[in-house]
Amino acid sequence: MTDQHKYRLKTGKAAEQQLDNLDKLFGKESRKFLSGVGLKEGGQVADVGCGIGNLSCWLAEQIGSRGHVYAIDNSIKQLEIAKQRANQRGIKNISFHEMDVHDLSEFNEHFDLTYCRWLLVHVKDPLLAVKSMAKTVRPKGILACEAGDMRTNDCYPKFPAHTQFFEKSNELLRQTDCDVNISFKIFGIFKSLKEFSDVKIKLSQPLISARDEIKVFGQQMCVLLDSISESLIEKNIMSQNEIEKLKTEILDHPIEENTLIFLARMTQIWCRKSA
């Protein structure tokens, strides 16, 4: 990682469950978004910050054998898992690239669609990251991003463990110089791209009420606590005992018939490069 990155989550096998849960919770809306922004058969597509490749593999299946997906991440551990998963599914039209989002010059004007999800909150300078991705887009191609706002997570009925989890995780983001306001700033960043026009933006906030999905959400909070535990302790935000106590409270909390979970609100934005 470069000093432009403030990624505090674990990677590789240690992150596999967390990233699978993330896709279970947000994947449906992401796939709907991508299907509507200009994903086409035979296209050249970049998935930047691809993680373990859940969306990369889906993208490869959507664009068909004449297209190609470039799964890009700065973690070789993530890419190794993504490659294994693609091989297990028999996906051939995908390649894996260990690269930093701030230096994608190898792929100048290479892609019909360049996309990222949950990436920009983890970089120190989102403007530089977006400009770097923008350079990879071909004339008439699409740049698309999804940026989440962790502060918009909510639940009904309220319970203290849920509130505490998001208060502590948001505090960690603030202390590590992550831009918690990126979901608001992303519109201005896209509007500043000189070679792009027709900027479109919308909001998506998944809502879950099914018992099995709520269980996944609870598991996700606990997995995330494990993933960021070292950073929480290092920054004196929580002790290990407090982390374990919070995990127990989350998992032991009863799911009521009327329980609703409002996931993080996602800003979905896309624009087209001029011919």
C-alpha positions in Angstrom: 0.0 0.0 0.0 1.1 3.6 -0.6 0.8 6.4 1.9 -2.3 7.4 -0.1 -4.1 4.5 1.4 -5.7 4.3 4.9 -7.0 0.8 4.6 -7.5 -0.6 8.1 -9.3 -3.9 7.3 -7.6 -7.3 7.1 -7.0 -8.7 3.7 -6.8 -12.2 2.1 -8.3 -15.2 3.9 -8.8 -13.1 7.1 -11.1 -10.8 5.1 -13.0 -13.5 3.0 -16.1 -13.7 5.2 -16.3 -10.0 5.7 -16.2 -9.3 1.9 -18.6 -12.2 1.2 -21.1 -10.7 3.7 -20.6 -7.2 2.2 -21.6 -8.6 -1.2 -24.6 -10.4 0.3 -25.8 -7.1 1.8 -25.0 -4.7 -1.1 -24.5 -6.9 -4.1 -28.0 -6.9 -5.4 -28.1 -3.1 -5.6 -24.6 -2.9 -7.1 -25.5 -5.4 -9.9 -28.7 -3.4 -10.6 -26.7 -0.2 -10.8 -24.0 -1.7 -13.1 -26.6 -3.2 -15.4 -28.1 0.2 -15.9 -25.0 2.4 -16.5 -23.8 0.9 -19.8 -22.5 -2.6 -19.2 -22.4 -4.2 -22.6 -21.5 -7.6 -24.1 -17.9 -7.7 -25.4 -16.8 -4.7 -23.3 -13.5 -4.1 -21.6 -14.2 -3.5 -17.9 -12.1 -2.5 -14.8 -13.1 -3.4 -11.3 -10.8 -1.2 -9.2 -10.4 -2.3 -5.6 -11.9 -5.6 -6.5 -11.2 -7.4 -3.2 -11.8 -11.1 -3.5 -13.6 -10.7 -6.9 -17.3 -11.2 -6.1 -18.3 -8.4 -8.5 -15.4 -9.1 -10.9 -16.6 -12.6 -11.6 -20.2 -11.4 -12.1 -19.0 -8.7 -14.5 -17.1 -11.3 -16.5 -20.2 -13.4 -16.8 -22.3 -10.5 -18.0 -20.0 -9.2 -20.7 -19.5 -12.7 -22.3 -16.4 -14.4 -23.8 -15.7 -11.5 -26.2 -15.3 -9.1 -23.3 -12.6 -9.0 -20.6 -12.6 -7.9 -16.9 -9.5 -6.5 -15.3 -9.7 -7.1 -11.5 -7.4 -4.5 -9.9 -6.4 -4.4 -6.2 -3.3 -3.4 -4.3 -3.5 -6.5 -2.1 -1.9 -9.7 -3.6 -3.7 -11.7 -1.0 -7.1 -10.5 -2.2 -6.2 -11.1 -5.8 -5.1 -14.7 -5.1 -8.5 -15.5 -3.7 -10.2 -13.7 -6.5 -8.2 -15.8 -9.0 -9.1 -19.1 -7.2 -12.8 -18.2 -7.3 -12.7 -17.4 -11.0 -11.0 -20.6 -11.8 -13.5 -22.6 -9.7 -16.3 -21.0 -11.7 -14.5 -21.7 -15.0 -14.3 -18.0 -15.8 -11.7 -17.3 -18.5 -12.3 -13.7 -19.6 -10.7 -12.1 -16.5 -7.2 -11.1 -15.4 -5.8 -10.0 -12.1 -3.6 -7.0 -11.5 -1.8 -5.8 -8.4 -1.9 -2.1 -8.8 -2.4 1.1 -6.8 -5.5 3.1 -7.8 -3.3 6.3 -8.0 -1.2 4.8 -10.8 -3.2 3.1 -13.5 -1.2 4.6 -16.4 -0.6 1.2 -17.9 -4.3 1.2 -18.9 -4.6 4.7 -20.3 -7.9 4.9 -22.3 -8.3 1.1 -22.2 -11.7 0.5 -20.7 -15.4 0.9 -21.8 -16.3 0.9 -18.1 -14.2 1.6 -15.0 -15.9 1.0 -11.7 -15.2 1.0 -8.0 -17.3 0.3 -4.8 -16.4 1.1 -1.2 -12.9 2.2 -2.4 -12.9 6.0 -2.1 -13.5 6.1 1.7 -10.2 4.2 2.1 -7.9 6.5 0.2 -6.4 9.7 1.5 -7.1 11.8 -1.6 -10.3 10.6 -3.4 -9.8 13.3 -6.0 -6.5 11.9 -7.2 -7.9 8.4 -7.2 -10.9 9.4 -9.3 -8.7 11.3 -11.8 -6.5 8.3 -12.1 -9.5 6.0 -12.8 -10.9 8.6 -15.3 -7.7 8.4 -17.4 -8.3 4.7 -18.0 -11.7 5.3 -19.7 -12.0 5.2 -23.5 -13.8 8.0 -25.4 -17.5 7.4 -25.0 -16.7 5.1 -22.1 -18.2 5.2 -18.6 -16.7 6.0 -15.2 -18.9 4.7 -12.3 -18.5 4.6 -8.5 -20.4 3.7 -5.4 -19.5 5.5 -2.2 -21.1 4.6 1.1 -21.9 6.6 4.2 -21.5 4.5 7.3 -23.2 7.1 9.4 -26.5 6.4 7.8 -26.8 2.8 9.1 -29.8 2.5 11.4 -32.1 -0.1 12.9 -35.6 -0.3 14.3 -36.2 -1.1 17.1 -33.0 0.7 18.4 -30.5 -1.3 20.4 -27.3 0.2 22.0 -24.8 -2.3 20.6 -25.7 -1.4 17.0 -25.3 2.3 17.8 -22.0 1.7 19.6 -20.6 -0.3 16.7 -21.1 2.5 14.2 -20.0 5.2 16.6 -16.7 3.4 17.1 -16.1 2.4 13.5 -16.8 6.0 12.3 -14.5 7.4 14.9 -11.7 5.1 13.5 -12.4 6.4 10.0 -12.1 10.0 11.2 -8.8 9.3 13.1 -7.2 7.7 10.1 -7.9 10.6 7.8 -10.5 8.8 5.8 -13.0 11.1 4.2 -16.3 10.2 5.8 -18.0 12.8 3.6 -16.9 11.3 0.3 -20.5 10.3 -0.6 -21.4 14.0 -0.6 -18.2 15.2 -2.2 -18.2 12.7 -5.1 -20.6 14.7 -7.2 -18.3 17.7 -7.2 -15.3 15.5 -8.0 -17.1 14.0 -11.0 -18.2 17.4 -12.2 -14.6 18.6 -12.2 -13.5 15.9 -14.7 -12.9 18.0 -17.8 -13.3 15.3 -20.5 -16.5 13.9 -19.0 -20.1 15.0 -19.2 -23.6 14.0 -18.4 -22.9 13.3 -14.7 -25.8 11.3 -13.2 -26.3 10.5 -9.5 -28.7 8.6 -7.4 -29.0 7.2 -3.9 -29.5 3.6 -2.8 -30.1 2.4 0.7 -30.8 -1.3 1.1 -33.3 -2.3 3.7 -33.4 -5.7 5.2 -36.1 -7.4 7.3 -35.7 -11.1 6.6 -34.3 -13.0 9.7 -31.5 -14.7 7.8 -30.3 -11.4 6.3 -30.4 -9.7 9.7 -28.2 -12.6 11.0 -25.7 -11.9 8.2 -25.7 -8.3 9.2 -24.9 -9.1 12.8 -22.2 -11.5 11.7 -20.8 -8.8 9.5 -20.5 -6.3 12.4 -18.6 -8.9 14.4 -16.3 -9.8 11.5 -15.6 -6.2 11.0 -14.8 -5.7 14.7 -12.3 -8.5 14.4 -10.8 -6.9 11.3 -10.3 -3.5 12.8 -9.6 -4.6 16.4 -5.9 -3.8 16.2 -6.6 -0.3 14.9 -9.3 0.3 17.5 -6.9 -0.6 20.2 -4.0 1.3 18.7 -6.1 4.5 18.5 -7.4 4.0 22.1 -11.0 3.9 20.8 -11.8 0.5 22.4 -10.0 -2.2 24.5 -10.0 -5.8 23.5 -12.4 -6.6 26.4 -14.8 -3.9 25.1 -14.6 -5.3 21.6 -15.4 -8.9 22.8 -18.3 -7.6 25.0 -19.8 -5.7 22.0 -19.6 -8.7 19.8 -21.4 -10.8 22.4 -24.2 -8.2 22.7 -24.6 -8.0 18.9 -24.9 -11.8 18.5 -27.1 -12.3 21.5 -29.6 -9.5 20.6 -33.0 -11.0 19.8 -34.4 -10.5 16.3 -38.0 -9.2 16.7 -40.7 -9.7 14.1 -40.7 -6.0 13.3 -36.9 -5.6 13.1 -35.7 -3.4 10.3 -32.0 -2.8 9.3 -31.2 0.2 7.2 -27.8 -0.4 5.6 -25.4 2.4 4.6 -26.8 4.8 2.1 -24.9 4.5 -1.2 -24.2 7.3 -3.6 -24.2 5.8 -7.1 -22.7 8.1 -9.7 -21.6 7.7 -13.3 -20.6 9.8 -16.3 -19.5 9.4 -19.9 -16.2 10.5 -21.5 -16.5 12.7 -24.5 -15.8 11.3 -27.9 
